[in-house]
Amino acid sequence: MSRVHDMATKTIYFTVNGRPEQAEFPVDCPPLDIKDLFRSAAEAGPNDILKLYNPKGSIINISPGLEPNSPHSCYKLEVVAAECNSEPLGAELAGALGFDLSSMEKRLQGLEKKILFEASEAPAVVFEMKKQVDLFREKLESVEHLSWLGLFKDLSEGTPKPSPFYHKRTLHKTRKECEHVREKFLQMRQCSSSFLKKIQSYGFKDHQNNRCSNCHLCSSLEVSEEVRQYLKTPTFDNWQWEDAEIMVLLQFMYTDLDFISTFNIEPEVLQQLARSILPHLPSVPAQMYGLIWLTDLRSRMDSIDLLIMLTSAVCHDLDHTGYNNAYQINARTELALRYNDISPLENHHCAVAFEILEKTQSNIFSNLACRISTNASWKAIIKCILATDMTKHNEILNKFKSILPIFDFANRDHKDVLMMILIKVSDISNEARPMEVAEPWLDCLLQEFYNQSDVEKLEGLPVTPFMDRDKVTKPSSQTGFIRFILLPLFIELANLFPCLEQHIIDPVRKALDYYTEMEKALDREKQNRAQSENVSKSRETVAAQSTSEVHTDAQGQDSKQNTQ
């Protein structure tokens, strides 16, 4: 494993697949560089999940804050979700389609040498052929949605289906994946010493002398202070936790906010709710949970409002189809027709949420004081989920700005608007997270966007501009979104809660600087490439003219000799 040397360095000893390794890096080394070191040691792919354990078996963050150790107290590095990395997707797919890129390149090289042997310069057509092969290889190896090859979907089918290359790590899980997570989750709940040891290794501890009280997970376990504080900030790294663990943390959030005791929620009912939303397990609840604590909402709002906000965050994206409202309406889908083109996706999320919540075994509102309270709570959840429709963004933000100077936590209308703002912030606050946490989510989101624009092109529908893979890059997609959507929203919320400045505004401004520089670099690269191509074309033109003049002179000499 390669080392990074500097005057002030830190050495970390660890094992991966049973073999000893060590990483040495500067104490001020960026987090991404450190993760890359461990990733290369594990021979892991860019989308694999890495987990690092200390000698006690507790999971620890891979970050500049890692404590130096010795070869006798090694950490353990583990790849949780390894990808098949035997051959790049492009090369594998090219072989399956009958393309031999290496053979094509060799033939081109041979052709180029033959031409150069017979003439002083290769014609432009050879360079153009080489360029096309390079572009073809780049497309095969970098594009996951291969609609341009006609592989995206069968156009004869009525319902569009995702490409087989949809996500390297899918956010929406198959039934088989859900069953696997459920089994692991149930194993984690078993009353056994191995269960307690497993839970404790992730920062949980039994506060009843390591004994399980009737196996009620939420009542017998509490989260360590370190994990508790970690959950309360936007830096929470969901990629470092397995789905079964996220389900445990989700239940902890409800317990930690006193919802279990306040609303008499039975642990089994909360567990069933967590299992029901598993196919679309979201990261937004962690953001909402963090905002509730950061803004001290427990002392400013009623518990029922907090329960509504957290549950809305849990349910806000249930059964997401992968295509936005614009597509639903333009394609005249069943959802668009069912909801008369009015927030079809958000209305669908509400419908799926209440299919789950109205079932006795997963209805966490069943023990509220009266039916009227339950109906009012469900209406409030609907209002929150519908607020995540981005077509309503300006309307909601302007309403919030208008009441800010006179905001009153005792005013029901004011609190309703704030609840909508908070779920909106939770929903789109990805860029407030550290780059190593935010960027994988952004990559997934962009692939979803590109997926939709590919379908729109195939079906002859209006192409959503910010989703068009031929026009949108990662930095260009983010700079405008951060400037015109995120920052204005976050700044207004921070006007009410100044403490959020450092937690969500500063990181977003840094993200804006990052993507702005990336965009400039891409522009410079395009300009340099264009200049190089112009220079090459100029040389080709001069060479062609010289060759023509040589041929003309030769013909003149031949003509003169024939005359003589």
Disulfide bonds with the S-S distance in Angstrom:
none
